[in-house]
Amino acid sequence: MMYQRIRDLREDADLTQKQMAELLFCSQQAYSYYELGQRDIPTPVLIALARIHQTTVDYILGLTAKRDR
């Protein structure tokens, strides 16, 4: 669920994987692995994703259905 959510959030923001990777200071390949679930998302990256998308880490992790802060 988490991996689909970060992809949906990125697409809703009309960002490419490369643009998201730049915001997170990682490679496009690393970000792609996050979306595919092939690499665990580090806590600082989860926090950054929540801030970028103005949501909560709980939402990204699938602990709540509430998208807004």
C-alpha positions in Angstrom: 0.0 0.0 0.0 2.8 2.4 0.9 4.5 2.1 -2.4 1.3 2.7 -4.4 0.5 5.7 -2.2 3.9 7.4 -2.9 3.4 6.8 -6.6 -0.2 8.2 -6.5 1.0 11.2 -4.5 3.7 11.9 -7.0 1.4 11.5 -10.0 -1.2 13.7 -8.4 1.5 16.4 -8.0 2.3 16.0 -11.7 5.9 15.2 -10.9 8.2 12.7 -12.6 10.3 10.2 -10.7 13.4 12.3 -11.7 11.8 15.5 -10.3 10.9 13.7 -7.0 14.3 12.2 -6.7 15.8 15.7 -7.0 13.6 17.0 -4.2 14.7 14.0 -2.1 18.4 14.4 -3.0 18.6 10.8 -4.3 18.9 9.2 -7.8 15.9 8.5 -10.0 16.8 4.8 -9.7 16.7 4.9 -5.9 13.3 6.6 -6.0 12.0 4.1 -8.5 13.0 1.3 -6.1 11.0 3.0 -3.4 7.9 3.1 -5.6 8.4 -0.5 -6.6 8.9 -1.7 -3.1 12.4 -3.0 -4.0 14.1 -0.8 -1.4 13.0 0.1 2.1 12.2 3.8 2.5 14.4 5.4 5.1 12.7 7.4 7.9 14.1 10.8 6.8 12.8 10.1 3.2 9.4 9.2 4.6 9.3 12.5 6.5 10.4 14.4 3.4 7.7 12.8 1.3 5.1 13.7 3.8 6.3 17.3 3.9 6.5 17.6 0.1 3.0 16.2 -0.4 1.5 18.0 2.7 0.3 14.8 4.2 1.3 12.6 7.1 3.7 9.7 7.4 0.8 7.7 8.8 -1.1 8.2 5.5 2.0 7.1 3.4 2.4 4.0 5.6 -1.3 3.1 5.2 -2.1 3.6 8.9 -4.9 6.0 8.1 -7.1 6.8 5.1 -7.0 10.5 5.9 -4.8 12.2 3.4 -4.8 15.7 4.8 -2.8 16.9 7.8 
